[in-house]
């Protein structure tokens, strides 16, 4: 799994939370970040990849990285 070149401003562990709570928690956290800052998200829901891709497109935030290892999905998202 590749790591972001820019430092992550905030890491969120939303593993084991049912959908749509992971996206909701990330949306609230993003409001605390400055434009261009990165958030790293760890999630376990089967629909997480789809949910974060759709949410990123809808909000204009950039999904920079996504990957899966041992059942845990990792996303890095840049705040718009």
C-alpha positions as CSV (number, residue, x, y, z in Angstrom):
1,X,0.0,0.0,0.0
2,X,1.5,3.4,-1.0
3,X,1.6,6.2,1.5
4,X,0.8,9.8,0.8
5,X,3.7,12.1,0.0
6,X,2.2,14.9,2.0
7,X,1.9,14.5,5.7
8,X,-1.6,13.5,6.9
9,X,-3.2,16.2,9.1
10,X,-5.7,13.8,10.7
11,X,-6.2,10.0,11.0
12,X,-9.6,8.6,11.6
13,X,-10.3,5.0,12.6
14,X,-13.9,4.2,11.6
15,X,-13.4,0.4,11.5
16,X,-16.5,-1.6,12.6
17,X,-18.9,1.3,12.2
18,X,-21.9,0.5,10.0
19,X,-22.6,2.5,6.8
20,X,-23.1,5.5,6.5
21,X,-21.4,6.4,9.8
22,X,-17.8,6.3,8.4
23,X,-18.6,8.9,5.7
24,X,-20.5,11.0,8.2
25,X,-17.6,11.0,10.7
26,X,-15.2,12.0,7.9
27,X,-17.5,14.8,6.7
28,X,-17.5,16.3,10.2
29,X,-13.7,15.9,10.6
30,X,-13.1,17.5,7.2
31,X,-14.7,20.7,8.4
32,X,-11.9,21.1,10.9
33,X,-9.2,20.9,8.2
34,X,-7.8,23.6,6.0
35,X,-8.1,23.3,2.2
36,X,-5.4,21.0,0.9
37,X,-4.9,19.1,4.1
38,X,-5.1,15.3,4.1
39,X,-7.1,12.9,6.2
40,X,-6.3,9.2,6.4
41,X,-9.3,6.9,7.0
42,X,-9.3,3.3,8.1
43,X,-12.6,1.4,7.5
44,X,-13.8,-2.1,7.4
45,X,-17.2,-1.9,5.7
46,X,-17.7,-3.8,2.5
47,X,-19.1,-0.7,0.8
48,X,-16.5,1.7,2.1
49,X,-14.6,1.9,-1.2
50,X,-17.8,2.8,-3.1
51,X,-19.1,5.1,-0.3
52,X,-15.9,7.2,-0.1
53,X,-15.5,7.4,-3.9
54,X,-19.1,8.7,-4.3
55,X,-18.8,11.0,-1.4
56,X,-15.5,12.5,-2.6
57,X,-16.9,13.2,-6.1
58,X,-20.1,14.7,-4.6
59,X,-18.2,17.0,-2.3
60,X,-15.2,17.9,-4.5
61,X,-12.7,16.4,-2.0
62,X,-10.0,14.4,-3.8
63,X,-9.6,10.7,-3.1
64,X,-5.8,10.4,-3.4
65,X,-5.3,6.9,-2.3
66,X,-7.3,3.8,-1.5
67,X,-6.2,0.3,-0.7
68,X,-7.1,-2.8,1.3
69,X,-5.0,-5.0,3.5
70,X,-6.2,-7.9,5.7
71,X,-9.8,-6.6,5.5
72,X,-9.0,-3.0,6.4
73,X,-9.5,-0.3,3.8
74,X,-7.3,2.8,3.9
75,X,-8.2,6.0,2.2
76,X,-6.3,9.3,1.9
77,X,-8.5,12.3,1.0
78,X,-7.5,15.9,0.3
79,X,-9.9,18.6,1.5
80,X,-11.0,20.9,-1.2
